């Protein structure tokens, strides 16, 4: 009997629009087998004729990242209402969607990639979509009228230390007073502490990297108002625990 990944099966059966959304549903505990057993791993292969039941077809956000940000907003008591926000590392737009749902006035969505942002968000009148844009080189002039109005930054970047993004943005945009940060250990601990698929194999290295980051943020003039809080969802590919922080300056 032919087998396929669970996330692929959901897409092929029209139960989800994309593998990203299928994975979010699975990791949120919304996918069940015919006997009522929860199917928990997107990459597990199942027979193509397996019966699949969904607890809910509606995901709260465009990607699972939105669930991470919503957790942070709730846990740290952060309001996005009527604020101009900056989503650094927007990708498909989970954070952007979450901010809009939480009343953001506008969201500047920044990503080095192209064509990743969800179509609905790309065409949304409250979203300023900056694709093919390296946040480290962003200037107020590029943002036009929003360059001096952004006040809340949410940051979820990969393949680079988060410090390398925060420092130039903090200097260029003094109006950014609030920062919600997703700390991903696999991009902070160094390659010597990583195993296959970027899995961190040294917990001590994680704790040291967290402390180093907190020390660095303090040196940059930031005040920690929350965190580190373990994200409700692990890294999609690595399975690593990720950590959320809330800083102000």
C-alpha positions as CSV (number, residue, x, y, z in Angstrom):
1,X,0.0,0.0,0.0
2,X,1.4,3.4,-1.0
3,X,2.1,5.8,1.8
4,X,2.4,9.6,1.9
5,X,3.2,12.2,4.5
6,X,0.3,13.3,6.6
7,X,0.6,17.0,5.7
8,X,0.7,16.0,2.0
9,X,-2.5,13.9,2.4
10,X,-4.4,16.8,3.9
11,X,-3.5,19.0,1.0
12,X,-4.2,16.4,-1.7
13,X,-7.7,15.7,-0.2
14,X,-8.5,19.4,-0.2
15,X,-8.6,19.6,3.6
16,X,-6.0,22.4,3.7
17,X,-4.8,24.9,1.2
18,X,-1.1,24.4,1.8
19,X,1.3,22.1,3.6
20,X,2.1,25.0,5.9
21,X,-1.5,25.2,7.0
22,X,-1.7,21.4,7.2
23,X,1.3,21.3,9.5
24,X,-0.2,24.0,11.7
25,X,-3.4,22.0,12.0
26,X,-1.6,18.8,12.9
27,X,0.7,20.5,15.5
28,X,-2.4,22.2,17.0
29,X,-3.9,18.8,17.7
30,X,-6.7,19.2,15.2
31,X,-6.2,16.0,13.1
32,X,-7.5,12.6,14.0
33,X,-7.7,9.1,12.6
34,X,-10.9,7.1,12.2
35,X,-10.5,5.5,15.7
36,X,-10.3,8.9,17.4
37,X,-6.5,8.8,17.8
38,X,-4.7,12.1,17.4
39,X,-2.3,12.2,14.4
40,X,0.5,14.4,15.7
41,X,3.4,14.4,13.2
42,X,3.2,16.1,9.8
43,X,6.1,14.0,8.4
44,X,4.7,10.6,9.4
45,X,3.8,8.5,6.3
46,X,0.3,6.9,6.3
47,X,-1.5,4.7,3.8
48,X,-3.1,6.9,1.1
49,X,-6.5,5.4,2.0
50,X,-6.4,6.3,5.7
51,X,-9.5,8.0,7.1
52,X,-8.7,11.4,8.4
53,X,-11.0,13.6,10.5
54,X,-10.4,17.3,11.3
55,X,-11.6,18.8,14.6
56,X,-11.6,22.2,12.9
57,X,-10.9,23.4,9.4
58,X,-10.3,26.9,10.4
59,X,-6.8,28.0,11.4
60,X,-6.7,31.2,13.4
61,X,-3.8,32.6,11.4
62,X,-2.2,32.3,8.0
63,X,0.6,30.2,9.5
64,X,1.4,28.5,12.8
65,X,3.7,31.4,13.6
66,X,0.6,33.5,14.4
67,X,-0.1,31.2,17.3
68,X,3.3,31.9,18.8
69,X,2.8,35.6,18.6
70,X,-0.7,35.5,20.0
71,X,0.7,33.5,23.0
72,X,3.2,36.3,23.5
73,X,0.7,39.1,23.2
74,X,-1.5,37.4,25.8
75,X,1.3,36.3,28.2
76,X,3.1,39.7,28.2
77,X,-0.2,41.8,28.1
78,X,0.8,43.6,24.9
79,X,-1.7,45.7,22.9
80,X,-1.3,46.1,19.2
81,X,-4.5,48.2,18.9
82,X,-4.1,51.2,16.6
83,X,-0.3,50.7,16.4
84,X,1.8,50.8,13.3
85,X,3.8,47.5,13.6
86,X,6.8,46.0,11.9
87,X,6.9,42.3,11.2
88,X,10.6,41.3,10.6
89,X,10.8,37.9,8.8
90,X,7.2,38.0,7.7
91,X,7.4,34.8,5.5
92,X,3.8,33.7,4.9
93,X,2.4,36.2,7.3
94,X,1.4,34.5,10.5
95,X,2.7,37.4,12.7
96,X,1.2,40.0,10.3
97,X,-2.2,38.3,10.4
98,X,-2.1,38.0,14.2
99,X,-1.3,41.7,14.5
100,X,-4.1,42.7,12.2
101,X,-6.5,40.5,14.2
102,X,-5.3,42.3,17.3
103,X,-6.2,45.7,16.0
104,X,-3.0,47.0,14.4
105,X,-3.4,50.1,12.4
106,X,-0.9,49.0,9.8
107,X,1.8,46.3,9.5
108,X,5.0,46.7,7.6
109,X,5.8,43.1,6.5
110,X,9.5,42.6,5.8
111,X,11.2,39.5,4.3
112,X,14.3,38.8,2.2
113,X,12.3,36.3,0.2
114,X,9.8,36.8,-2.6
115,X,6.2,35.7,-3.1
116,X,5.8,34.1,0.3
117,X,3.3,36.4,1.9
118,X,-0.2,35.1,1.8
119,X,-2.2,36.6,-1.1
120,X,-4.9,38.0,1.1
121,X,-2.4,39.8,3.2
122,X,-0.4,40.9,0.2
123,X,-3.5,42.7,-1.0
124,X,-4.6,43.9,2.4
125,X,-4.9,47.8,2.6
126,X,-3.3,47.8,6.0
127,X,-0.2,45.8,5.0
128,X,2.9,47.4,3.6
129,X,4.6,44.5,1.9
130,X,8.4,44.8,1.6
131,X,9.6,41.7,-0.2
132,X,13.2,41.1,-1.3
133,X,14.2,43.4,1.6
134,X,17.0,42.8,4.1
135,X,15.9,44.3,7.4
136,X,19.5,45.1,8.4
137,X,19.7,47.6,5.5
138,X,16.2,49.1,5.9
139,X,15.9,52.9,6.1
140,X,13.2,55.3,7.2
141,X,13.1,56.6,3.7
142,X,12.0,53.3,2.3
143,X,9.0,53.2,4.6
144,X,8.0,56.8,3.7
145,X,5.3,58.1,6.0
146,X,5.5,54.9,8.2
147,X,9.2,55.4,8.9
148,X,8.6,57.6,11.9
149,X,5.4,55.9,13.0
150,X,6.3,52.3,13.6
151,X,6.2,51.6,17.3
152,X,5.9,47.8,17.8
153,X,8.3,45.3,16.2
154,X,7.8,41.6,16.1
155,X,10.9,39.6,15.0
156,X,11.1,36.0,13.7
157,X,14.2,35.5,11.6
158,X,16.2,32.4,10.5
159,X,19.7,31.5,9.5
160,X,21.1,34.6,11.3
161,X,21.5,35.7,14.9
162,X,18.6,37.9,16.0
163,X,21.1,40.4,17.3
164,X,22.3,41.2,13.8
165,X,18.7,42.4,13.0
166,X,17.8,44.2,16.2
167,X,20.9,46.4,16.3
168,X,20.5,48.3,12.9
169,X,16.7,48.5,13.2
170,X,16.9,50.0,16.7
171,X,19.3,52.7,15.5
172,X,17.4,53.5,12.3
173,X,13.9,53.5,13.9
174,X,13.9,55.2,17.3
175,X,10.1,55.2,17.2
176,X,10.2,51.4,17.7
177,X,9.6,51.2,21.5
178,X,8.2,47.7,21.9
179,X,9.9,44.5,20.7
180,X,8.5,41.0,20.7
181,X,11.3,38.6,19.8
182,X,11.3,34.9,18.9
183,X,14.7,33.5,20.0
184,X,15.7,30.4,18.0
185,X,18.6,28.6,19.7
186,X,19.8,26.8,16.5
187,X,20.8,30.1,15.0
188,X,22.6,31.3,18.2
189,X,24.5,28.4,19.7
190,X,27.0,27.7,16.9
191,X,27.3,24.8,14.5
192,X,29.3,22.7,16.9
193,X,26.2,22.4,19.1
194,X,23.9,21.2,16.4
195,X,23.0,17.8,15.2
196,X,21.0,16.6,12.2
197,X,18.3,19.0,10.8
198,X,19.6,21.8,13.1
199,X,18.6,20.0,16.3
200,X,20.3,21.5,19.3
201,X,22.1,18.7,21.1
202,X,23.5,20.7,24.0
203,X,21.0,22.2,26.4
204,X,23.8,24.0,28.4
205,X,24.6,25.8,25.2
206,X,21.0,27.0,24.9
207,X,21.0,28.4,28.4
208,X,24.3,30.2,27.8
209,X,23.0,31.7,24.5
210,X,19.9,32.9,26.3
211,X,21.9,34.6,29.0
212,X,24.3,36.1,26.5
213,X,21.4,37.5,24.5
214,X,19.8,39.0,27.6
215,X,23.1,40.6,28.6
216,X,23.5,42.0,25.1
217,X,20.0,43.5,25.0
218,X,20.7,45.2,28.3
219,X,23.9,46.7,26.9
220,X,21.9,48.0,24.0
221,X,19.6,49.9,26.4
222,X,16.6,47.6,26.3
223,X,14.5,46.8,29.3
224,X,13.1,43.3,29.6
225,X,9.4,43.2,30.4
226,X,8.8,39.5,29.7
227,X,10.6,36.2,28.9
228,X,12.1,34.0,28.2
229,X,8.8,32.1,27.7
230,X,8.9,28.8,25.9
231,X,6.9,29.1,22.7
232,X,3.8,26.9,22.5
233,X,5.0,25.4,19.3
234,X,8.5,24.1,18.6
235,X,10.6,24.9,15.5
236,X,8.8,23.4,12.4
237,X,11.8,21.7,10.9
238,X,14.2,21.3,13.8
239,X,11.8,20.5,16.6
240,X,13.8,22.8,18.9
241,X,12.2,24.7,21.7
242,X,12.0,28.4,20.9
243,X,11.7,31.3,23.3
244,X,9.7,34.5,23.4
245,X,10.8,37.8,24.9
246,X,9.2,41.2,25.3
247,X,11.5,44.3,25.5
248,X,10.9,48.0,25.7
249,X,13.2,51.0,25.4
